[in-house]
Amino acid sequence: MKKAKIFTITSVKGGTGKTTFALNLAATYARGKKKVLVMDLDLAAGDVAARLNLEYEKDIYHCYEDIRNHTFEQVEDYIYPYKEGIDVLAAPKDPRYASKIEPSFLTYLLSKLSLKYDVILLDTNHLLSPLNLVAFDYSDKILYVIQNECMNLRAMRTMSAIFEDMESDKMMIVLNDSINKTSGEYSVTDMKNLLKREIDYRIPQSFFQKKYDKYVMAGTIFLLDKKIRKKSQKAIKVFQLIARSLLKED
């Protein structure tokens, strides 16, 4: 049976627009007729469901507890639809439950979910936690979303060296220029020299959303909004390029 491609969206520090990127990548796949699951693995502070105004009763912690207590019936009981082929498995409502979820649980969960979707996006925090390491192991690619800012680039250089030391080719770097109104601190050449490698993709500054809060409060993914799509042709092309290349499509 065909299994889902699994991609982890992460960062080296908070505030890089990681979740916004993950949701817009999900929208890109959904508009391409792919069935997508966004799994919120930022267990202590995840806000995917809140960002989409999703009403839900069961989250990933309930799924873990039901499996542990042998009351689990089907994985669909914990998944909630957004729209246009995008489903969500939410992080725990109560952050105190985050530390109770054992990393090995993710292995079982992904084995169940991989048969039901074309693409699974794992939205994680920036920590190298045991849970995130399991996510990395099961991912086809790991996308680091960074900003053009000194501490981001320094931390990304360290992380890049770790992946190189492990001889892993899973890592990709996405520079998110859309998070700022103005240009970042460094030129493309400077960033390349600092990172000791190329940046794989760059979200254009033109994708900056002046009315960011308005869309978030409405639970809107940017690339599913007609007005934003009309003004964001360059960003759309970048997201489409990322989506196709991850699936190794021409």
N, C-alpha and C positions, 0 to 999 in steps of 0.2 A: 504494500500500500504506500501511496505517496505521503511523505511526511512534510510538515511545515518547515520552512526555513526560519531559524531563530536568530534574531539580532538583538544584542544588548546595546542600549543607549546609556552612556555614562559620562563622567567628567572627572577632572582632577580637583575641582573645588566647586562650591555651590554658586548659583547665580549666573550660569552660563546660557540659560535658555534651553536646557536639556529636555525638559518635559514638553515645552512648546515644539521643539524640533521633533520629538518622538510622535506627537499627535499629528503634526503636519505630514510626517512620513507615512503614518497610518492612513491619513486622508488620501495621499497620493496613491497608495496601493489600493485603497477601496474604490477610488475613481477608475482604477485600472481593472476593476472587477475581481480583485483578490479578496478573499475572506481573511480578515485581520483580527487578531487579539492583542490588546495592549494590557500587559500584566504589570501592575504597580508593585515593584520590588523595593521601593524606598519605604520600608515597613514602618519606620518611626515617624516619617514626615511626608509620606506620599500624598499627592493632591490631584491625581488624575481624575478620579470620580468627581471631586469638587469642581475641578476646572470644566467639566462637561455637564455640571448640574445634574448628575445621575442620582436618582433615588435608589438605594439598595439596602437590603437587610443583612445579607451574608457577604463576608469578605474572605480574603485568603486565610485569615486566622480561623474562621469557622470551618473552612475546608480542612485545614490541618487538624483541628480538634476532632472533627467527625471521622477522619481517617484513623486517627490515633485511638478513638473510642469505638471503632468498628460500626459507626452509624452512617458512614458515607454511602450514598446510593449512586449519584451520577454527578459528573463535574459541571454539567449545565446548571445545576442548582446554585452555583456561586458566581455565575457569569451574567452580566447585564448588557443588553444591546444599547448602543448609542444611536447610530444611523449609518446608512450607506455601507453596510457590511462591516462595521467596526464594533467589536465587543470589548468589554472591560472586565478584568478581575481586579477588584479594588484592594488597596492596602488596608490594614486594620484601622478601624475608626479610633480605637484606643491605642495610642502608641506604646503603652505599657506591655502590650502583647507581642511587640516586635521581637523581643529577645527570647520569647518562648518557642518560636518557630525554628525547628531544627533544619539545617541546610539540606540534609538528605531527603527531606520532604519534597524539595524542588525537583529532584530527579524523578520521583514517582509522578508528580503533577505534570511535568513536561512530557513524560511518556504517554499520558492520557490525552493531553491537549494537542500534541503534534499530529495526531491523526484527524483532527477536526478543522484545521485551519491551513491556509496557504502560507501565511506569515504570522509569526509571533514576535512582538516587540517587548523586550524586558526593559522597563524604565527603572534604573537603579539610582542609588546615591553614589557619592564619589569615593566611598571607602573600599578598601580591599578586605572586606569582611568575608567570613567563611561562606555565607550565602551568595555573595557576589562572585566568589571564586568558582562556585558550582555553576552559576549562570554563565560565566566565561567559558567553562569547560564544554557546556552544551551549546554554545553559540557558534553559528557559522561565521559571524563577524562581530567585532566589538567596536562601536563607534564612539569615539571621545569627542564631545562637543566642547570647544574651548573659545575663549575670547582673546582678542589682540590686547593683551595686558601682561605686564612683567611676571607676576606670580603664577598666572595661568601657564605661560610659556615655560617657565622654569620647572614647574611641577610636571608638565607634559614631557619635557625633555627627560626627566627621571623615569617617568612611566614608559616612555619609548625605549629607553635603555633596558628596562626590565624585560619588555617583550622581545627585544633583540637578543638578550642573554638567554631567553627561553627558546630562541629560534622559532618564534611564533609569527605567522603572517596574518593573524586574525585582526590585528588592530588597524583602524582607519581614523584619521583626524579630520574633523569637520570644524572649520573656523566660522563662528557665528558673528558676522559683522552687523547683523540686523538688530542686535540688542542695544546698539548705541546710535545716537543721531549723528555723531561726528566720527571721523576716522580714528583708528586705534593708534597705539604708541609706535608701532614698528612697521616698516615696509615689508613686502613679501620676501625680499632677499634677506632682510634682517631676521625674520621669523624662521626662514629656512636654515640660516646659519646657527641660530640659537637652538632650534630643535634637532639639528643634525639629520634632518629628513624633510621630505616634501609634505605640504598640506594636501590632503586628498581632495577635499571639497570646501567650497566657500559659499556660505549663505550671504547674498548681497545686502549691502546697507539699505538698499531701496525697499527691502522687506520690513523695515522698521515700522511698527504700528503705533501711530500717535494716539489712537484711541484703544490702546491695549486693554485697559481695565474694563471698558465697555463690552468688548467681545468676551473677555473672561467671565464677567458677571452674567452674560447671556449664555454661557456654555458653548460658545462657538469656536470651532477649529478654523483658523484663518483661511486655509485653502479650500474650505467648503463654503465660504462666503462669496457670493457672486461679485460684490463690489471689490473685495480684496483681490480676487482672482483677476479681475479686469486690469487692475493696476500693478499686478505682480507677475508679469509674464517671464521675467528673467528668473525670479525665484522658483516659479513653477518648473521651468526647464532644469534648474539645478536639482530640485527634488526628484524630478522624473529620471534624471541621469543617475542619481544615487540609488533610487529604487530599482532601476533596471540593472545597474552594475552589481548590486548585492545579490540579485537573482541570476546574474550572469546571462542576462538577455541582451541582445543587440540593441 
